[in-house]
Amino acid sequence: MYFPDTMKEEMQGNILARLKKIEGQVRGLQAMVAEDRECDQILTQVRAAQSALRAVSKLIIRSYLLKCCYEAGDRPAPEDMLQRLDKVVEVLTKFIGA
């Protein structure tokens, strides 16, 4: 069994797009610090960047587990598989604190 290239490319594209957005957020944070902006404004943007990183973490874990399912060769119905993966991602992200 193999991981479909189209699915892999879509997931990678989504993850990379989000990471580029986060990169922009971090650059914005650097500018805010250099401009000596108010702490509450900076911390609000830090929280936004942290939230975006958590979302990327979930996508990466989800795509990795999906790949593992395909490689295992035992494929349940797609809806069931995604439901199971979402549950595992939820548990893992709580465990790692993301």
PyMOL commands that place a pseudoatom at each C-alpha (Angstrom):
pseudoatom trace, name=CA, resn=MET, resi=1, chain=A, elem=C, hetatm=0, pos=[0.000, 0.000, 0.000]
pseudoatom trace, name=CA, resn=TYR, resi=2, chain=A, elem=C, hetatm=0, pos=[1.221, 3.503, -0.679]
pseudoatom trace, name=CA, resn=PHE, resi=3, chain=A, elem=C, hetatm=0, pos=[0.406, 7.028, 0.411]
pseudoatom trace, name=CA, resn=PRO, resi=4, chain=A, elem=C, hetatm=0, pos=[-1.268, 8.800, -2.536]
pseudoatom trace, name=CA, resn=ASP, resi=5, chain=A, elem=C, hetatm=0, pos=[0.985, 11.502, -3.983]
pseudoatom trace, name=CA, resn=THR, resi=6, chain=A, elem=C, hetatm=0, pos=[-1.907, 13.921, -4.465]
pseudoatom trace, name=CA, resn=MET, resi=7, chain=A, elem=C, hetatm=0, pos=[-2.859, 13.654, -0.798]
pseudoatom trace, name=CA, resn=LYS, resi=8, chain=A, elem=C, hetatm=0, pos=[0.767, 14.010, 0.263]
pseudoatom trace, name=CA, resn=GLU, resi=9, chain=A, elem=C, hetatm=0, pos=[1.229, 17.107, -1.906]
pseudoatom trace, name=CA, resn=GLU, resi=10, chain=A, elem=C, hetatm=0, pos=[-1.991, 18.673, -0.627]
pseudoatom trace, name=CA, resn=MET, resi=11, chain=A, elem=C, hetatm=0, pos=[-1.003, 18.119, 3.002]
pseudoatom trace, name=CA, resn=GLN, resi=12, chain=A, elem=C, hetatm=0, pos=[2.525, 19.396, 2.446]
pseudoatom trace, name=CA, resn=GLY, resi=13, chain=A, elem=C, hetatm=0, pos=[1.199, 22.456, 0.638]
pseudoatom trace, name=CA, resn=ASN, resi=14, chain=A, elem=C, hetatm=0, pos=[-1.197, 23.214, 3.476]
pseudoatom trace, name=CA, resn=ILE, resi=15, chain=A, elem=C, hetatm=0, pos=[1.510, 22.805, 6.108]
pseudoatom trace, name=CA, resn=LEU, resi=16, chain=A, elem=C, hetatm=0, pos=[4.024, 24.905, 4.166]
pseudoatom trace, name=CA, resn=ALA, resi=17, chain=A, elem=C, hetatm=0, pos=[1.468, 27.682, 3.600]
pseudoatom trace, name=CA, resn=ARG, resi=18, chain=A, elem=C, hetatm=0, pos=[0.731, 27.801, 7.308]
pseudoatom trace, name=CA, resn=LEU, resi=19, chain=A, elem=C, hetatm=0, pos=[4.432, 27.836, 8.171]
pseudoatom trace, name=CA, resn=LYS, resi=20, chain=A, elem=C, hetatm=0, pos=[5.012, 30.754, 5.794]
pseudoatom trace, name=CA, resn=LYS, resi=21, chain=A, elem=C, hetatm=0, pos=[2.183, 32.624, 7.496]
pseudoatom trace, name=CA, resn=ILE, resi=22, chain=A, elem=C, hetatm=0, pos=[3.771, 31.906, 10.876]
pseudoatom trace, name=CA, resn=GLU, resi=23, chain=A, elem=C, hetatm=0, pos=[7.104, 33.121, 9.520]
pseudoatom trace, name=CA, resn=GLY, resi=24, chain=A, elem=C, hetatm=0, pos=[5.379, 36.400, 8.638]
pseudoatom trace, name=CA, resn=GLN, resi=25, chain=A, elem=C, hetatm=0, pos=[3.884, 36.591, 12.114]
pseudoatom trace, name=CA, resn=VAL, resi=26, chain=A, elem=C, hetatm=0, pos=[7.316, 36.126, 13.689]
pseudoatom trace, name=CA, resn=ARG, resi=27, chain=A, elem=C, hetatm=0, pos=[8.805, 38.805, 11.450]
pseudoatom trace, name=CA, resn=GLY, resi=28, chain=A, elem=C, hetatm=0, pos=[5.969, 41.067, 12.530]
pseudoatom trace, name=CA, resn=LEU, resi=29, chain=A, elem=C, hetatm=0, pos=[6.800, 40.306, 16.154]
pseudoatom trace, name=CA, resn=GLN, resi=30, chain=A, elem=C, hetatm=0, pos=[10.419, 41.226, 15.549]
pseudoatom trace, name=CA, resn=ALA, resi=31, chain=A, elem=C, hetatm=0, pos=[9.301, 44.548, 14.079]
pseudoatom trace, name=CA, resn=MET, resi=32, chain=A, elem=C, hetatm=0, pos=[6.982, 45.175, 17.014]
pseudoatom trace, name=CA, resn=VAL, resi=33, chain=A, elem=C, hetatm=0, pos=[9.827, 44.620, 19.476]
pseudoatom trace, name=CA, resn=ALA, resi=34, chain=A, elem=C, hetatm=0, pos=[12.162, 46.834, 17.442]
pseudoatom trace, name=CA, resn=GLU, resi=35, chain=A, elem=C, hetatm=0, pos=[9.471, 49.539, 17.391]
pseudoatom trace, name=CA, resn=ASP, resi=36, chain=A, elem=C, hetatm=0, pos=[9.090, 49.230, 21.168]
pseudoatom trace, name=CA, resn=ARG, resi=37, chain=A, elem=C, hetatm=0, pos=[5.381, 48.464, 20.924]
pseudoatom trace, name=CA, resn=GLU, resi=38, chain=A, elem=C, hetatm=0, pos=[3.297, 47.861, 24.031]
pseudoatom trace, name=CA, resn=CYS, resi=39, chain=A, elem=C, hetatm=0, pos=[3.777, 44.507, 25.766]
pseudoatom trace, name=CA, resn=ASP, resi=40, chain=A, elem=C, hetatm=0, pos=[0.102, 43.573, 25.551]
pseudoatom trace, name=CA, resn=GLN, resi=41, chain=A, elem=C, hetatm=0, pos=[0.150, 44.066, 21.781]
pseudoatom trace, name=CA, resn=ILE, resi=42, chain=A, elem=C, hetatm=0, pos=[3.267, 41.944, 21.401]
pseudoatom trace, name=CA, resn=LEU, resi=43, chain=A, elem=C, hetatm=0, pos=[1.940, 39.196, 23.662]
pseudoatom trace, name=CA, resn=THR, resi=44, chain=A, elem=C, hetatm=0, pos=[-1.326, 39.085, 21.735]
pseudoatom trace, name=CA, resn=GLN, resi=45, chain=A, elem=C, hetatm=0, pos=[0.657, 38.386, 18.573]
pseudoatom trace, name=CA, resn=VAL, resi=46, chain=A, elem=C, hetatm=0, pos=[2.829, 35.817, 20.385]
pseudoatom trace, name=CA, resn=ARG, resi=47, chain=A, elem=C, hetatm=0, pos=[-0.343, 33.955, 21.392]
pseudoatom trace, name=CA, resn=ALA, resi=48, chain=A, elem=C, hetatm=0, pos=[-1.546, 34.040, 17.790]
pseudoatom trace, name=CA, resn=ALA, resi=49, chain=A, elem=C, hetatm=0, pos=[1.760, 32.577, 16.578]
pseudoatom trace, name=CA, resn=GLN, resi=50, chain=A, elem=C, hetatm=0, pos=[1.642, 29.881, 19.261]
pseudoatom trace, name=CA, resn=SER, resi=51, chain=A, elem=C, hetatm=0, pos=[-1.884, 28.961, 18.237]
pseudoatom trace, name=CA, resn=ALA, resi=52, chain=A, elem=C, hetatm=0, pos=[-0.831, 28.745, 14.599]
pseudoatom trace, name=CA, resn=LEU, resi=53, chain=A, elem=C, hetatm=0, pos=[2.094, 26.485, 15.535]
pseudoatom trace, name=CA, resn=ARG, resi=54, chain=A, elem=C, hetatm=0, pos=[-0.239, 24.214, 17.493]
pseudoatom trace, name=CA, resn=ALA, resi=55, chain=A, elem=C, hetatm=0, pos=[-2.471, 23.948, 14.425]
pseudoatom trace, name=CA, resn=VAL, resi=56, chain=A, elem=C, hetatm=0, pos=[0.533, 23.017, 12.279]
pseudoatom trace, name=CA, resn=SER, resi=57, chain=A, elem=C, hetatm=0, pos=[1.580, 20.421, 14.847]
pseudoatom trace, name=CA, resn=LYS, resi=58, chain=A, elem=C, hetatm=0, pos=[-1.840, 18.822, 14.601]
pseudoatom trace, name=CA, resn=LEU, resi=59, chain=A, elem=C, hetatm=0, pos=[-1.668, 18.738, 10.804]
pseudoatom trace, name=CA, resn=ILE, resi=60, chain=A, elem=C, hetatm=0, pos=[1.784, 17.172, 10.862]
pseudoatom trace, name=CA, resn=ILE, resi=61, chain=A, elem=C, hetatm=0, pos=[0.736, 14.506, 13.351]
pseudoatom trace, name=CA, resn=ARG, resi=62, chain=A, elem=C, hetatm=0, pos=[-2.439, 13.830, 11.383]
pseudoatom trace, name=CA, resn=SER, resi=63, chain=A, elem=C, hetatm=0, pos=[-0.605, 13.495, 8.066]
pseudoatom trace, name=CA, resn=TYR, resi=64, chain=A, elem=C, hetatm=0, pos=[2.016, 11.235, 9.617]
pseudoatom trace, name=CA, resn=LEU, resi=65, chain=A, elem=C, hetatm=0, pos=[-0.625, 8.950, 11.105]
pseudoatom trace, name=CA, resn=LEU, resi=66, chain=A, elem=C, hetatm=0, pos=[-2.556, 8.896, 7.854]
pseudoatom trace, name=CA, resn=LYS, resi=67, chain=A, elem=C, hetatm=0, pos=[0.608, 7.877, 6.035]
pseudoatom trace, name=CA, resn=CYS, resi=68, chain=A, elem=C, hetatm=0, pos=[1.157, 5.149, 8.614]
pseudoatom trace, name=CA, resn=CYS, resi=69, chain=A, elem=C, hetatm=0, pos=[-2.381, 3.846, 8.077]
pseudoatom trace, name=CA, resn=TYR, resi=70, chain=A, elem=C, hetatm=0, pos=[-1.837, 3.650, 4.337]
pseudoatom trace, name=CA, resn=GLU, resi=71, chain=A, elem=C, hetatm=0, pos=[1.493, 1.940, 4.770]
pseudoatom trace, name=CA, resn=ALA, resi=72, chain=A, elem=C, hetatm=0, pos=[-0.036, -0.583, 7.165]
pseudoatom trace, name=CA, resn=GLY, resi=73, chain=A, elem=C, hetatm=0, pos=[-2.267, -1.825, 4.377]
pseudoatom trace, name=CA, resn=ASP, resi=74, chain=A, elem=C, hetatm=0, pos=[-5.350, -2.312, 6.555]
pseudoatom trace, name=CA, resn=ARG, resi=75, chain=A, elem=C, hetatm=0, pos=[-7.605, 0.488, 5.359]
pseudoatom trace, name=CA, resn=PRO, resi=76, chain=A, elem=C, hetatm=0, pos=[-10.977, 1.040, 7.011]
pseudoatom trace, name=CA, resn=ALA, resi=77, chain=A, elem=C, hetatm=0, pos=[-13.617, 3.222, 5.354]
pseudoatom trace, name=CA, resn=PRO, resi=78, chain=A, elem=C, hetatm=0, pos=[-12.228, 6.751, 4.833]
pseudoatom trace, name=CA, resn=GLU, resi=79, chain=A, elem=C, hetatm=0, pos=[-14.728, 8.321, 7.225]
pseudoatom trace, name=CA, resn=ASP, resi=80, chain=A, elem=C, hetatm=0, pos=[-13.852, 5.827, 9.931]
pseudoatom trace, name=CA, resn=MET, resi=81, chain=A, elem=C, hetatm=0, pos=[-10.148, 6.301, 9.366]
pseudoatom trace, name=CA, resn=LEU, resi=82, chain=A, elem=C, hetatm=0, pos=[-10.378, 10.097, 9.581]
pseudoatom trace, name=CA, resn=GLN, resi=83, chain=A, elem=C, hetatm=0, pos=[-12.541, 9.869, 12.689]
pseudoatom trace, name=CA, resn=ARG, resi=84, chain=A, elem=C, hetatm=0, pos=[-9.990, 7.594, 14.346]
pseudoatom trace, name=CA, resn=LEU, resi=85, chain=A, elem=C, hetatm=0, pos=[-7.113, 9.835, 13.296]
pseudoatom trace, name=CA, resn=ASP, resi=86, chain=A, elem=C, hetatm=0, pos=[-8.846, 12.925, 14.636]
pseudoatom trace, name=CA, resn=LYS, resi=87, chain=A, elem=C, hetatm=0, pos=[-9.290, 11.189, 17.976]
pseudoatom trace, name=CA, resn=VAL, resi=88, chain=A, elem=C, hetatm=0, pos=[-5.637, 10.128, 18.113]
pseudoatom trace, name=CA, resn=VAL, resi=89, chain=A, elem=C, hetatm=0, pos=[-4.512, 13.647, 17.159]
pseudoatom trace, name=CA, resn=GLU, resi=90, chain=A, elem=C, hetatm=0, pos=[-6.703, 15.114, 19.898]
pseudoatom trace, name=CA, resn=VAL, resi=91, chain=A, elem=C, hetatm=0, pos=[-5.218, 12.773, 22.496]
pseudoatom trace, name=CA, resn=LEU, resi=92, chain=A, elem=C, hetatm=0, pos=[-1.635, 13.288, 21.307]
pseudoatom trace, name=CA, resn=THR, resi=93, chain=A, elem=C, hetatm=0, pos=[-1.877, 17.061, 21.221]
pseudoatom trace, name=CA, resn=LYS, resi=94, chain=A, elem=C, hetatm=0, pos=[-3.277, 17.114, 24.740]
pseudoatom trace, name=CA, resn=PHE, resi=95, chain=A, elem=C, hetatm=0, pos=[-0.471, 14.814, 25.838]
pseudoatom trace, name=CA, resn=ILE, resi=96, chain=A, elem=C, hetatm=0, pos=[2.288, 16.948, 24.320]
pseudoatom trace, name=CA, resn=GLY, resi=97, chain=A, elem=C, hetatm=0, pos=[0.643, 20.154, 25.439]
pseudoatom trace, name=CA, resn=ALA, resi=98, chain=A, elem=C, hetatm=0, pos=[0.171, 21.601, 21.954]
for i in range(1, 98): cmd.bond("trace and resi %d" % i, "trace and resi %d" % (i + 1))
show_as sticks, trace
zoom trace
